[in-house]
Structure formats: C-alpha cells, structure tokens
Amino acid sequence: MKKIDEVMHEAQQAVVDEAKLEEEVGDLLFATVNLSRHLGVKAEVALQKSKPQI
C-alpha cells in the first residue's frame, strides 16, 4: 500500500503535465492490480463488485 501512496503523490504532482499524468495513472493502475494479486483478490471481480461514488 505504500507504493500506491507513492504513486498517488506522483500523480498529484503531475496534474499540470498531461503526458506525465497519464504515465502516473498507468503506474497507479499497475500498482493496484499488483496489490490485489498479492491479497489474493481478482482485480476484475473486485472492479465489477465496486460501487463507484460518482
């Protein structure tokens, strides 16, 4: 989870640079999928079960 916090911080810093922001969001997605794999959770199933607050 430390890696996700680190990548979130980097994404927040990259908001002014769209190309860098896309890279950081990709890193965040990758880190989140790796975390789910480590926890034994299928990322696709977790996403389908999520209830976004949008």
mmCIF entry with sequence, helices, sheets and N, C-alpha, C, O atoms, coordinates in Angstrom:
data_MODEL
# 
_entry.id   MODEL 
# 
_entity.id                         1 
_entity.type                       polymer 
_entity.pdbx_number_of_molecules   1 
# 
_entity_poly.entity_id                      1 
_entity_poly.type                           'polypeptide(L)' 
_entity_poly.nstd_linkage                   no 
_entity_poly.nstd_monomer                   no 
_entity_poly.pdbx_seq_one_letter_code       MKKIDEVMHEAQQAVVDEAKLEEEVGDLLFATVNLSRHLGVKAEVALQKSKPQI 
_entity_poly.pdbx_seq_one_letter_code_can   MKKIDEVMHEAQQAVVDEAKLEEEVGDLLFATVNLSRHLGVKAEVALQKSKPQI 
_entity_poly.pdbx_strand_id                 A 
# 
loop_
_entity_poly_seq.entity_id 
_entity_poly_seq.num 
_entity_poly_seq.mon_id 
_entity_poly_seq.hetero 
1 1  MET n 
1 2  LYS n 
1 3  LYS n 
1 4  ILE n 
1 5  ASP n 
1 6  GLU n 
1 7  VAL n 
1 8  MET n 
1 9  HIS n 
1 10 GLU n 
1 11 ALA n 
1 12 GLN n 
1 13 GLN n 
1 14 ALA n 
1 15 VAL n 
1 16 VAL n 
1 17 ASP n 
1 18 GLU n 
1 19 ALA n 
1 20 LYS n 
1 21 LEU n 
1 22 GLU n 
1 23 GLU n 
1 24 GLU n 
1 25 VAL n 
1 26 GLY n 
1 27 ASP n 
1 28 LEU n 
1 29 LEU n 
1 30 PHE n 
1 31 ALA n 
1 32 THR n 
1 33 VAL n 
1 34 ASN n 
1 35 LEU n 
1 36 SER n 
1 37 ARG n 
1 38 HIS n 
1 39 LEU n 
1 40 GLY n 
1 41 VAL n 
1 42 LYS n 
1 43 ALA n 
1 44 GLU n 
1 45 VAL n 
1 46 ALA n 
1 47 LEU n 
1 48 GLN n 
1 49 LYS n 
1 50 SER n 
1 51 LYS n 
1 52 PRO n 
1 53 GLN n 
1 54 ILE n 
# 
_struct_asym.id          A 
_struct_asym.entity_id   1 
# 
loop_
_struct_conf.conf_type_id 
_struct_conf.id 
_struct_conf.pdbx_PDB_helix_id 
_struct_conf.beg_label_comp_id 
_struct_conf.beg_label_asym_id 
_struct_conf.beg_label_seq_id 
_struct_conf.pdbx_beg_PDB_ins_code 
_struct_conf.end_label_comp_id 
_struct_conf.end_label_asym_id 
_struct_conf.end_label_seq_id 
_struct_conf.pdbx_end_PDB_ins_code 
_struct_conf.beg_auth_comp_id 
_struct_conf.beg_auth_asym_id 
_struct_conf.beg_auth_seq_id 
_struct_conf.end_auth_comp_id 
_struct_conf.end_auth_asym_id 
_struct_conf.end_auth_seq_id 
_struct_conf.pdbx_PDB_helix_class 
_struct_conf.details 
_struct_conf.pdbx_PDB_helix_length 
HELX_P HELX_P1 AA1 LYS A 2  ? GLN A 13 ? LYS A 2  GLN A 13 1 ? 12 
HELX_P HELX_P2 AA2 GLU A 18 ? LEU A 39 ? GLU A 18 LEU A 39 1 ? 22 
HELX_P HELX_P3 AA3 ALA A 43 ? LYS A 49 ? ALA A 43 LYS A 49 1 ? 7  
# 
_struct_conf_type.id          HELX_P 
_struct_conf_type.criteria    ? 
_struct_conf_type.reference   ? 
# 
loop_
_atom_site.group_PDB 
_atom_site.id 
_atom_site.type_symbol 
_atom_site.label_atom_id 
_atom_site.label_alt_id 
_atom_site.label_comp_id 
_atom_site.label_asym_id 
_atom_site.label_entity_id 
_atom_site.label_seq_id 
_atom_site.pdbx_PDB_ins_code 
_atom_site.Cartn_x 
_atom_site.Cartn_y 
_atom_site.Cartn_z 
_atom_site.occupancy 
_atom_site.B_iso_or_equiv 
_atom_site.pdbx_formal_charge 
_atom_site.auth_seq_id 
_atom_site.auth_comp_id 
_atom_site.auth_asym_id 
_atom_site.auth_atom_id 
_atom_site.pdbx_PDB_model_num 
ATOM 1   N N  . MET A 1 1  ? 0.817   -1.188  0.000   1.00 0.00 ? 1  MET A N  1 
ATOM 2   C CA . MET A 1 1  ? 0.000   0.000   0.000   1.00 0.00 ? 1  MET A CA 1 
ATOM 3   C C  . MET A 1 1  ? 0.863   1.255   0.000   1.00 0.00 ? 1  MET A C  1 
ATOM 4   O O  . MET A 1 1  ? 0.422   2.322   -0.427  1.00 0.00 ? 1  MET A O  1 
ATOM 5   N N  . LYS A 1 2  ? 2.075   1.121   0.474   1.00 0.00 ? 2  LYS A N  1 
ATOM 6   C CA . LYS A 1 2  ? 2.994   2.249   0.452   1.00 0.00 ? 2  LYS A CA 1 
ATOM 7   C C  . LYS A 1 2  ? 3.267   2.688   -0.990  1.00 0.00 ? 2  LYS A C  1 
ATOM 8   O O  . LYS A 1 2  ? 3.351   3.882   -1.278  1.00 0.00 ? 2  LYS A O  1 
ATOM 9   N N  . LYS A 1 3  ? 3.404   1.714   -1.887  1.00 0.00 ? 3  LYS A N  1 
ATOM 10  C CA . LYS A 1 3  ? 3.655   2.027   -3.292  1.00 0.00 ? 3  LYS A CA 1 
ATOM 11  C C  . LYS A 1 3  ? 2.484   2.802   -3.885  1.00 0.00 ? 3  LYS A C  1 
ATOM 12  O O  . LYS A 1 3  ? 2.690   3.740   -4.655  1.00 0.00 ? 3  LYS A O  1 
ATOM 13  N N  . ILE A 1 4  ? 1.268   2.423   -3.539  1.00 0.00 ? 4  ILE A N  1 
ATOM 14  C CA . ILE A 1 4  ? 0.095   3.130   -4.057  1.00 0.00 ? 4  ILE A CA 1 
ATOM 15  C C  . ILE A 1 4  ? 0.088   4.573   -3.559  1.00 0.00 ? 4  ILE A C  1 
ATOM 16  O O  . ILE A 1 4  ? -0.215  5.489   -4.323  1.00 0.00 ? 4  ILE A O  1 
ATOM 17  N N  . ASP A 1 5  ? 0.415   4.782   -2.292  1.00 0.00 ? 5  ASP A N  1 
ATOM 18  C CA . ASP A 1 5  ? 0.501   6.150   -1.757  1.00 0.00 ? 5  ASP A CA 1 
ATOM 19  C C  . ASP A 1 5  ? 1.550   6.960   -2.510  1.00 0.00 ? 5  ASP A C  1 
ATOM 20  O O  . ASP A 1 5  ? 1.334   8.128   -2.834  1.00 0.00 ? 5  ASP A O  1 
ATOM 21  N N  . GLU A 1 6  ? 2.687   6.328   -2.784  1.00 0.00 ? 6  GLU A N  1 
ATOM 22  C CA . GLU A 1 6  ? 3.775   6.994   -3.505  1.00 0.00 ? 6  GLU A CA 1 
ATOM 23  C C  . GLU A 1 6  ? 3.321   7.395   -4.910  1.00 0.00 ? 6  GLU A C  1 
ATOM 24  O O  . GLU A 1 6  ? 3.557   8.522   -5.345  1.00 0.00 ? 6  GLU A O  1 
ATOM 25  N N  . VAL A 1 7  ? 2.681   6.484   -5.604  1.00 0.00 ? 7  VAL A N  1 
ATOM 26  C CA . VAL A 1 7  ? 2.233   6.761   -6.967  1.00 0.00 ? 7  VAL A CA 1 
ATOM 27  C C  . VAL A 1 7  ? 1.118   7.807   -6.971  1.00 0.00 ? 7  VAL A C  1 
ATOM 28  O O  . VAL A 1 7  ? 1.059   8.642   -7.874  1.00 0.00 ? 7  VAL A O  1 
ATOM 29  N N  . MET A 1 8  ? 0.237   7.771   -5.976  1.00 0.00 ? 8  MET A N  1 
ATOM 30  C CA . MET A 1 8  ? -0.816  8.788   -5.868  1.00 0.00 ? 8  MET A CA 1 
ATOM 31  C C  . MET A 1 8  ? -0.191  10.174  -5.719  1.00 0.00 ? 8  MET A C  1 
ATOM 32  O O  . MET A 1 8  ? -0.634  11.134  -6.350  1.00 0.00 ? 8  MET A O  1 
ATOM 33  N N  . HIS A 1 9  ? 0.823   10.269  -4.892  1.00 0.00 ? 9  HIS A N  1 
ATOM 34  C CA . HIS A 1 9  ? 1.510   11.546  -4.699  1.00 0.00 ? 9  HIS A CA 1 
ATOM 35  C C  . HIS A 1 9  ? 2.126   12.015  -6.016  1.00 0.00 ? 9  HIS A C  1 
ATOM 36  O O  . HIS A 1 9  ? 2.024   13.191  -6.366  1.00 0.00 ? 9  HIS A O  1 
ATOM 37  N N  . GLU A 1 10 ? 2.765   11.103  -6.746  1.00 0.00 ? 10 GLU A N  1 
ATOM 38  C CA . GLU A 1 10 ? 3.376   11.457  -8.024  1.00 0.00 ? 10 GLU A CA 1 
ATOM 39  C C  . GLU A 1 10 ? 2.314   11.916  -9.023  1.00 0.00 ? 10 GLU A C  1 
ATOM 40  O O  . GLU A 1 10 ? 2.545   12.854  -9.786  1.00 0.00 ? 10 GLU A O  1 
ATOM 41  N N  . ALA A 1 11 ? 1.161   11.264  -9.022  1.00 0.00 ? 11 ALA A N  1 
ATOM 42  C CA . ALA A 1 11 ? 0.079   11.653  -9.929  1.00 0.00 ? 11 ALA A CA 1 
ATOM 43  C C  . ALA A 1 11 ? -0.424  13.053  -9.586  1.00 0.00 ? 11 ALA A C  1 
ATOM 44  O O  . ALA A 1 11 ? -0.705  13.850  -10.481 1.00 0.00 ? 11 ALA A O  1 
ATOM 45  N N  . GLN A 1 12 ? -0.536  13.350  -8.307  1.00 0.00 ? 12 GLN A N  1 
ATOM 46  C CA . GLN A 1 12 ? -0.989  14.680  -7.895  1.00 0.00 ? 12 GLN A CA 1 
ATOM 47  C C  . GLN A 1 12 ? 0.000   15.747  -8.347  1.00 0.00 ? 12 GLN A C  1 
ATOM 48  O O  . GLN A 1 12 ? -0.400  16.849  -8.721  1.00 0.00 ? 12 GLN A O  1 
ATOM 49  N N  . GLN A 1 13 ? 1.281   15.424  -8.316  1.00 0.00 ? 13 GLN A N  1 
ATOM 50  C CA . GLN A 1 13 ? 2.307   16.372  -8.734  1.00 0.00 ? 13 GLN A CA 1 
ATOM 51  C C  . GLN A 1 13 ? 2.316   16.561  -10.254 1.00 0.00 ? 13 GLN A C  1 
ATOM 52  O O  . GLN A 1 13 ? 2.756   17.600  -10.744 1.00 0.00 ? 13 GLN A O  1 
ATOM 53  N N  . ALA A 1 14 ? 1.836   15.567  -10.996 1.00 0.00 ? 14 ALA A N  1 
ATOM 54  C CA . ALA A 1 14 ? 1.896   15.578  -12.457 1.00 0.00 ? 14 ALA A CA 1 
ATOM 55  C C  . ALA A 1 14 ? 0.653   16.164  -13.110 1.00 0.00 ? 14 ALA A C  1 
ATOM 56  O O  . ALA A 1 14 ? 0.537   16.133  -14.335 1.00 0.00 ? 14 ALA A O  1 
ATOM 57  N N  . VAL A 1 15 ? -0.265  16.688  -12.336 1.00 0.00 ? 15 VAL A N  1 
ATOM 58  C CA . VAL A 1 15 ? -1.536  17.166  -12.884 1.00 0.00 ? 15 VAL A CA 1 
ATOM 59  C C  . VAL A 1 15 ? -1.331  18.202  -13.990 1.00 0.00 ? 15 VAL A C  1 
ATOM 60  O O  . VAL A 1 15 ? -2.123  18.243  -14.931 1.00 0.00 ? 15 VAL A O  1 
ATOM 61  N N  . VAL A 1 16 ? -0.325  19.013  -13.907 1.00 0.00 ? 16 VAL A N  1 
ATOM 62  C CA . VAL A 1 16 ? -0.108  20.062  -14.908 1.00 0.00 ? 16 VAL A CA 1 
ATOM 63  C C  . VAL A 1 16 ? 0.486   19.530  -16.209 1.00 0.00 ? 16 VAL A C  1 
ATOM 64  O O  . VAL A 1 16 ? 0.456   20.232  -17.219 1.00 0.00 ? 16 VAL A O  1 
ATOM 65  N N  . ASP A 1 17 ? 1.018   18.323  -16.214 1.00 0.00 ? 17 ASP A N  1 
ATOM 66  C CA . ASP A 1 17 ? 1.649   17.727  -17.398 1.00 0.00 ? 17 ASP A CA 1 
ATOM 67  C C  . ASP A 1 17 ? 0.840   16.500  -17.811 1.00 0.00 ? 17 ASP A C  1 
ATOM 68  O O  . ASP A 1 17 ? 0.959   15.437  -17.202 1.00 0.00 ? 17 ASP A O  1 
ATOM 69  N N  . GLU A 1 18 ? 0.011   16.655  -18.854 1.00 0.00 ? 18 GLU A N  1 
ATOM 70  C CA . GLU A 1 18 ? -0.920  15.591  -19.233 1.00 0.00 ? 18 GLU A CA 1 
ATOM 71  C C  . GLU A 1 18 ? -0.210  14.281  -19.571 1.00 0.00 ? 18 GLU A C  1 
ATOM 72  O O  . GLU A 1 18 ? -0.679  13.214  -19.174 1.00 0.00 ? 18 GLU A O  1 
ATOM 73  N N  . ALA A 1 19 ? 0.902   14.337  -20.290 1.00 0.00 ? 19 ALA A N  1 
ATOM 74  C CA . ALA A 1 19 ? 1.622   13.113  -20.644 1.00 0.00 ? 19 ALA A CA 1 
ATOM 75  C C  . ALA A 1 19 ? 2.150   12.424  -19.394 1.00 0.00 ? 19 ALA A C  1 
ATOM 76  O O  . ALA A 1 19 ? 2.062   11.202  -19.276 1.00 0.00 ? 19 ALA A O  1 
ATOM 77  N N  . LYS A 1 20 ? 2.690   13.186  -18.474 1.00 0.00 ? 20 LYS A N  1 
ATOM 78  C CA . LYS A 1 20 ? 3.203   12.627  -17.220 1.00 0.00 ? 20 LYS A CA 1 
ATOM 79  C C  . LYS A 1 20 ? 2.056   12.089  -16.373 1.00 0.00 ? 20 LYS A C  1 
ATOM 80  O O  . LYS A 1 20 ? 2.195   11.052  -15.725 1.00 0.00 ? 20 LYS A O  1 
ATOM 81  N N  . LEU A 1 21 ? 0.933   12.786  -16.376 1.00 0.00 ? 21 LEU A N  1 
ATOM 82  C CA . LEU A 1 21 ? -0.225  12.348  -15.609 1.00 0.00 ? 21 LEU A CA 1 
ATOM 83  C C  . LEU A 1 21 ? -0.717  10.996  -16.114 1.00 0.00 ? 21 LEU A C  1 
ATOM 84  O O  . LEU A 1 21 ? -1.035  10.117  -15.312 1.00 0.00 ? 21 LEU A O  1 
ATOM 85  N N  . GLU A 1 22 ? -0.785  10.819  -17.433 1.00 0.00 ? 22 GLU A N  1 
ATOM 86  C CA . GLU A 1 22 ? -1.200  9.533   -17.991 1.00 0.00 ? 22 GLU A CA 1 
ATOM 87  C C  . GLU A 1 22 ? -0.262  8.421   -17.541 1.00 0.00 ? 22 GLU A C  1 
ATOM 88  O O  . GLU A 1 22 ? -0.707  7.324   -17.203 1.00 0.00 ? 22 GLU A O  1 
ATOM 89  N N  . GLU A 1 23 ? 1.033   8.706   -17.536 1.00 0.00 ? 23 GLU A N  1 
ATOM 90  C CA . GLU A 1 23 ? 2.023   7.720   -17.084 1.00 0.00 ? 23 GLU A CA 1 
ATOM 91  C C  . GLU A 1 23 ? 1.799   7.367   -15.613 1.00 0.00 ? 23 GLU A C  1 
ATOM 92  O O  . GLU A 1 23 ? 1.840   6.193   -15.244 1.00 0.00 ? 23 GLU A O  1 
ATOM 93  N N  . GLU A 1 24 ? 1.565   8.367   -14.783 1.00 0.00 ? 24 GLU A N  1 
ATOM 94  C CA . GLU A 1 24 ? 1.378   8.131   -13.354 1.00 0.00 ? 24 GLU A CA 1 
ATOM 95  C C  . GLU A 1 24 ? 0.068   7.388   -13.072 1.00 0.00 ? 24 GLU A C  1 
ATOM 96  O O  . GLU A 1 24 ? 0.024   6.537   -12.184 1.00 0.00 ? 24 GLU A O  1 
ATOM 97  N N  . VAL A 1 25 ? -0.991  7.698   -13.813 1.00 0.00 ? 25 VAL A N  1 
ATOM 98  C CA . VAL A 1 25 ? -2.246  6.963   -13.638 1.00 0.00 ? 25 VAL A CA 1 
ATOM 99  C C  . VAL A 1 25 ? -2.038  5.506   -14.045 1.00 0.00 ? 25 VAL A C  1 
ATOM 100 O O  . VAL A 1 25 ? -2.556  4.603   -13.388 1.00 0.00 ? 25 VAL A O  1 
ATOM 101 N N  . GLY A 1 26 ? -1.290  5.268   -15.114 1.00 0.00 ? 26 GLY A N  1 
ATOM 102 C CA . GLY A 1 26 ? -0.954  3.899   -15.504 1.00 0.00 ? 26 GLY A CA 1 
ATOM 103 C C  . GLY A 1 26 ? -0.187  3.186   -14.404 1.00 0.00 ? 26 GLY A C  1 
ATOM 104 O O  . GLY A 1 26 ? -0.455  2.021   -14.109 1.00 0.00 ? 26 GLY A O  1 
ATOM 105 N N  . ASP A 1 27 ? 0.765   3.881   -13.796 1.00 0.00 ? 27 ASP A N  1 
ATOM 106 C CA . ASP A 1 27 ? 1.524   3.300   -12.681 1.00 0.00 ? 27 ASP A CA 1 
ATOM 107 C C  . ASP A 1 27 ? 0.600   2.970   -11.512 1.00 0.00 ? 27 ASP A C  1 
ATOM 108 O O  . ASP A 1 27 ? 0.753   1.935   -10.862 1.00 0.00 ? 27 ASP A O  1 
ATOM 109 N N  . LEU A 1 28 ? -0.351  3.850   -11.253 1.00 0.00 ? 28 LEU A N  1 
ATOM 110 C CA . LEU A 1 28 ? -1.300  3.630   -10.160 1.00 0.00 ? 28 LEU A CA 1 
ATOM 111 C C  . LEU A 1 28 ? -2.165  2.400   -10.431 1.00 0.00 ? 28 LEU A C  1 
ATOM 112 O O  . LEU A 1 28 ? -2.381  1.584   -9.536  1.00 0.00 ? 28 LEU A O  1 
ATOM 113 N N  . LEU A 1 29 ? -2.655  2.267   -11.654 1.00 0.00 ? 29 LEU A N  1 
ATOM 114 C CA . LEU A 1 29 ? -3.446  1.089   -12.016 1.00 0.00 ? 29 LEU A CA 1 
ATOM 115 C C  . LEU A 1 29 ? -2.621  -0.184  -11.859 1.00 0.00 ? 29 LEU A C  1 
ATOM 116 O O  . LEU A 1 29 ? -3.106  -1.181  -11.323 1.00 0.00 ? 29 LEU A O  1 
ATOM 117 N N  . PHE A 1 30 ? -1.382  -0.148  -12.324 1.00 0.00 ? 30 PHE A N  1 
ATOM 118 C CA . PHE A 1 30 ? -0.498  -1.306  -12.222 1.00 0.00 ? 30 PHE A CA 1 
ATOM 119 C C  . PHE A 1 30 ? -0.252  -1.673  -10.758 1.00 0.00 ? 30 PHE A C  1 
ATOM 120 O O  . PHE A 1 30 ? -0.308  -2.848  -10.395 1.00 0.00 ? 30 PHE A O  1 
ATOM 121 N N  . ALA A 1 31 ? 0.019   -0.678  -9.923  1.00 0.00 ? 31 ALA A N  1 
ATOM 122 C CA . ALA A 1 31 ? 0.276   -0.935  -8.502  1.00 0.00 ? 31 ALA A CA 1 
ATOM 123 C C  . ALA A 1 31 ? -0.960  -1.506  -7.812  1.00 0.00 ? 31 ALA A C  1 
ATOM 124 O O  . ALA A 1 31 ? -0.846  -2.380  -6.953  1.00 0.00 ? 31 ALA A O  1 
ATOM 125 N N  . THR A 1 32 ? -2.136  -1.014  -8.187  1.00 0.00 ? 32 THR A N  1 
ATOM 126 C CA . THR A 1 32 ? -3.378  -1.501  -7.586  1.00 0.00 ? 32 THR A CA 1 
ATOM 127 C C  . THR A 1 32 ? -3.645  -2.949  -7.973  1.00 0.00 ? 32 THR A C  1 
ATOM 128 O O  . THR A 1 32 ? -4.051  -3.753  -7.134  1.00 0.00 ? 32 THR A O  1 
ATOM 129 N N  . VAL A 1 33 ? -3.420  -3.283  -9.236  1.00 0.00 ? 33 VAL A N  1 
ATOM 130 C CA . VAL A 1 33 ? -3.599  -4.670  -9.679  1.00 0.00 ? 33 VAL A CA 1 
ATOM 131 C C  . VAL A 1 33 ? -2.603  -5.578  -8.967  1.00 0.00 ? 33 VAL A C  1 
ATOM 132 O O  . VAL A 1 33 ? -2.958  -6.683  -8.558  1.00 0.00 ? 33 VAL A O  1 
ATOM 133 N N  . ASN A 1 34 ? -1.369  -5.129  -8.817  1.00 0.00 ? 34 ASN A N  1 
ATOM 134 C CA . ASN A 1 34 ? -0.376  -5.939  -8.101  1.00 0.00 ? 34 ASN A CA 1 
ATOM 135 C C  . ASN A 1 34 ? -0.773  -6.141  -6.645  1.00 0.00 ? 34 ASN A C  1 
ATOM 136 O O  . ASN A 1 34 ? -0.583  -7.230  -6.102  1.00 0.00 ? 34 ASN A O  1 
ATOM 137 N N  . LEU A 1 35 ? -1.321  -5.114  -6.004  1.00 0.00 ? 35 LEU A N  1 
ATOM 138 C CA . LEU A 1 35 ? -1.781  -5.247  -4.627  1.00 0.00 ? 35 LEU A CA 1 
ATOM 139 C C  . LEU A 1 35 ? -2.900  -6.275  -4.543  1.00 0.00 ? 35 LEU A C  1 
ATOM 140 O O  . LEU A 1 35 ? -2.896  -7.126  -3.654  1.00 0.00 ? 35 LEU A O  1 
ATOM 141 N N  . SER A 1 36 ? -3.850  -6.202  -5.458  1.00 0.00 ? 36 SER A N  1 
ATOM 142 C CA . SER A 1 36 ? -4.958  -7.162  -5.421  1.00 0.00 ? 36 SER A CA 1 
ATOM 143 C C  . SER A 1 36 ? -4.442  -8.575  -5.621  1.00 0.00 ? 36 SER A C  1 
ATOM 144 O O  . SER A 1 36 ? -4.912  -9.505  -4.965  1.00 0.00 ? 36 SER A O  1 
ATOM 145 N N  . ARG A 1 37 ? -3.492  -8.748  -6.511  1.00 0.00 ? 37 ARG A N  1 
ATOM 146 C CA . ARG A 1 37 ? -2.904  -10.067 -6.736  1.00 0.00 ? 37 ARG A CA 1 
ATOM 147 C C  . ARG A 1 37 ? -2.228  -10.570 -5.459  1.00 0.00 ? 37 ARG A C  1 
ATOM 148 O O  . ARG A 1 37 ? -2.368  -11.739 -5.099  1.00 0.00 ? 37 ARG A O  1 
ATOM 149 N N  . HIS A 1 38 ? -1.506  -9.697  -4.785  1.00 0.00 ? 38 HIS A N  1 
ATOM 150 C CA . HIS A 1 38 ? -0.818  -10.049 -3.541  1.00 0.00 ? 38 HIS A CA 1 
ATOM 151 C C  . HIS A 1 38 ? -1.819  -10.464 -2.457  1.00 0.00 ? 38 HIS A C  1 
ATOM 152 O O  . HIS A 1 38 ? -1.534  -11.345 -1.646  1.00 0.00 ? 38 HIS A O  1 
ATOM 153 N N  . LEU A 1 39 ? -2.986  -9.827  -2.451  1.00 0.00 ? 39 LEU A N  1 
ATOM 154 C CA . LEU A 1 39 ? -4.015  -10.122 -1.451  1.00 0.00 ? 39 LEU A CA 1 
ATOM 155 C C  . LEU A 1 39 ? -4.902  -11.299 -1.843  1.00 0.00 ? 39 LEU A C  1 
ATOM 156 O O  . LEU A 1 39 ? -5.776  -11.709 -1.079  1.00 0.00 ? 39 LEU A O  1 
ATOM 157 N N  . GLY A 1 40 ? -4.671  -11.840 -3.038  1.00 0.00 ? 40 GLY A N  1 
ATOM 158 C CA . GLY A 1 40 ? -5.470  -12.972 -3.496  1.00 0.00 ? 40 GLY A CA 1 
ATOM 159 C C  . GLY A 1 40 ? -6.838  -12.576 -4.017  1.00 0.00 ? 40 GLY A C  1 
ATOM 160 O O  . GLY A 1 40 ? -7.765  -13.385 -4.034  1.00 0.00 ? 40 GLY A O  1 
ATOM 161 N N  . VAL A 1 41 ? -6.958  -11.329 -4.440  1.00 0.00 ? 41 VAL A N  1 
ATOM 162 C CA . VAL A 1 41 ? -8.221  -10.816 -4.963  1.00 0.00 ? 41 VAL A CA 1 
ATOM 163 C C  . VAL A 1 41 ? -8.077  -10.647 -6.473  1.00 0.00 ? 41 VAL A C  1 
ATOM 164 O O  . VAL A 1 41 ? -7.083  -10.102 -6.952  1.00 0.00 ? 41 VAL A O  1 
ATOM 165 N N  . LYS A 1 42 ? -9.070  -11.115 -7.213  1.00 0.00 ? 42 LYS A N  1 
ATOM 166 C CA . LYS A 1 42 ? -9.065  -10.922 -8.660  1.00 0.00 ? 42 LYS A CA 1 
ATOM 167 C C  . LYS A 1 42 ? -9.506  -9.492  -8.943  1.00 0.00 ? 42 LYS A C  1 
ATOM 168 O O  . LYS A 1 42 ? -10.631 -9.106  -8.627  1.00 0.00 ? 42 LYS A O  1 
ATOM 169 N N  . ALA A 1 43 ? -8.613  -8.713  -9.542  1.00 0.00 ? 43 ALA A N  1 
ATOM 170 C CA . ALA A 1 43 ? -8.885  -7.293  -9.768  1.00 0.00 ? 43 ALA A CA 1 
ATOM 171 C C  . ALA A 1 43 ? -10.151 -7.076  -10.589 1.00 0.00 ? 43 ALA A C  1 
ATOM 172 O O  . ALA A 1 43 ? -10.931 -6.172  -10.287 1.00 0.00 ? 43 ALA A O  1 
ATOM 173 N N  . GLU A 1 44 ? -10.368 -7.885  -11.615 1.00 0.00 ? 44 GLU A N  1 
ATOM 174 C CA . GLU A 1 44 ? -11.551 -7.713  -12.455 1.00 0.00 ? 44 GLU A CA 1 
ATOM 175 C C  . GLU A 1 44 ? -12.835 -7.956  -11.661 1.00 0.00 ? 44 GLU A C  1 
ATOM 176 O O  . GLU A 1 44 ? -13.813 -7.225  -11.814 1.00 0.00 ? 44 GLU A O  1 
ATOM 177 N N  . VAL A 1 45 ? -12.825 -8.979  -10.819 1.00 0.00 ? 45 VAL A N  1 
ATOM 178 C CA . VAL A 1 45 ? -14.002 -9.279  -9.999  1.00 0.00 ? 45 VAL A CA 1 
ATOM 179 C C  . VAL A 1 45 ? -14.243 -8.144  -9.005  1.00 0.00 ? 45 VAL A C  1 
ATOM 180 O O  . VAL A 1 45 ? -15.381 -7.715  -8.811  1.00 0.00 ? 45 VAL A O  1 
ATOM 181 N N  . ALA A 1 46 ? -13.180 -7.663  -8.382  1.00 0.00 ? 46 ALA A N  1 
ATOM 182 C CA . ALA A 1 46 ? -13.317 -6.560  -7.425  1.00 0.00 ? 46 ALA A CA 1 
ATOM 183 C C  . ALA A 1 46 ? -13.882 -5.318  -8.110  1.00 0.00 ? 46 ALA A C  1 
ATOM 184 O O  . ALA A 1 46 ? -14.723 -4.624  -7.540  1.00 0.00 ? 46 ALA A O  1 
ATOM 185 N N  . LEU A 1 47 ? -13.429 -5.040  -9.312  1.00 0.00 ? 47 LEU A N  1 
ATOM 186 C CA . LEU A 1 47 ? -13.929 -3.884  -10.045 1.00 0.00 ? 47 LEU A CA 1 
ATOM 187 C C  . LEU A 1 47 ? -15.411 -4.036  -10.366 1.00 0.00 ? 47 LEU A C  1 
ATOM 188 O O  . LEU A 1 47 ? -16.179 -3.081  -10.249 1.00 0.00 ? 47 LEU A O  1 
ATOM 189 N N  . GLN A 1 48 ? -15.805 -5.231  -10.767 1.00 0.00 ? 48 GLN A N  1 
ATOM 190 C CA . GLN A 1 48 ? -17.214 -5.475  -11.083 1.00 0.00 ? 48 GLN A CA 1 
ATOM 191 C C  . GLN A 1 48 ? -18.096 -5.332  -9.845  1.00 0.00 ? 48 GLN A C  1 
ATOM 192 O O  . GLN A 1 48 ? -19.253 -4.926  -9.953  1.00 0.00 ? 48 GLN A O  1 
ATOM 193 N N  . LYS A 1 49 ? -17.562 -5.660  -8.677  1.00 0.00 ? 49 LYS A N  1 
ATOM 194 C CA . LYS A 1 49 ? -18.332 -5.581  -7.435  1.00 0.00 ? 49 LYS A CA 1 
ATOM 195 C C  . LYS A 1 49 ? -18.305 -4.192  -6.807  1.00 0.00 ? 49 LYS A C  1 
ATOM 196 O O  . LYS A 1 49 ? -19.042 -3.924  -5.859  1.00 0.00 ? 49 LYS A O  1 
ATOM 197 N N  . SER A 1 50 ? -17.468 -3.320  -7.327  1.00 0.00 ? 50 SER A N  1 
ATOM 198 C CA . SER A 1 50 ? -17.342 -1.987  -6.735  1.00 0.00 ? 50 SER A CA 1 
ATOM 199 C C  . SER A 1 50 ? -18.588 -1.163  -7.013  1.00 0.00 ? 50 SER A C  1 
ATOM 200 O O  . SER A 1 50 ? -19.337 -1.406  -7.959  1.00 0.00 ? 50 SER A O  1 
ATOM 201 N N  . LYS A 1 51 ? -18.771 -0.193  -6.159  1.00 0.00 ? 51 LYS A N  1 
ATOM 202 C CA . LYS A 1 51 ? -19.897 0.729   -6.288  1.00 0.00 ? 51 LYS A CA 1 
ATOM 203 C C  . LYS A 1 51 ? -19.333 2.145   -6.292  1.00 0.00 ? 51 LYS A C  1 
ATOM 204 O O  . LYS A 1 51 ? -19.283 2.809   -5.257  1.00 0.00 ? 51 LYS A O  1 
ATOM 205 N N  . PRO A 1 52 ? -18.908 2.598   -7.473  1.00 0.00 ? 52 PRO A N  1 
ATOM 206 C CA . PRO A 1 52 ? -18.285 3.927   -7.555  1.00 0.00 ? 52 PRO A CA 1 
ATOM 207 C C  . PRO A 1 52 ? -19.199 5.029   -7.034  1.00 0.00 ? 52 PRO A C  1 
ATOM 208 O O  . PRO A 1 52 ? -20.413 4.993   -7.236  1.00 0.00 ? 52 PRO A O  1 
ATOM 209 N N  . GLN A 1 53 ? -18.612 5.987   -6.375  1.00 0.00 ? 53 GLN A N  1 
ATOM 210 C CA . GLN A 1 53 ? -19.345 7.123   -5.819  1.00 0.00 ? 53 GLN A CA 1 
ATOM 211 C C  . GLN A 1 53 ? -19.224 8.305   -6.776  1.00 0.00 ? 53 GLN A C  1 
ATOM 212 O O  . GLN A 1 53 ? -18.625 9.326   -6.440  1.00 0.00 ? 53 GLN A O  1 
ATOM 213 N N  . ILE A 1 54 ? -19.797 8.160   -7.969  1.00 0.00 ? 54 ILE A N  1 
ATOM 214 C CA . ILE A 1 54 ? -19.701 9.248   -8.956  1.00 0.00 ? 54 ILE A CA 1 
ATOM 215 C C  . ILE A 1 54 ? -21.049 9.855   -9.221  1.00 0.00 ? 54 ILE A C  1 
ATOM 216 O O  . ILE A 1 54 ? -21.162 10.782  -10.023 1.00 0.00 ? 54 ILE A O  1 
# 
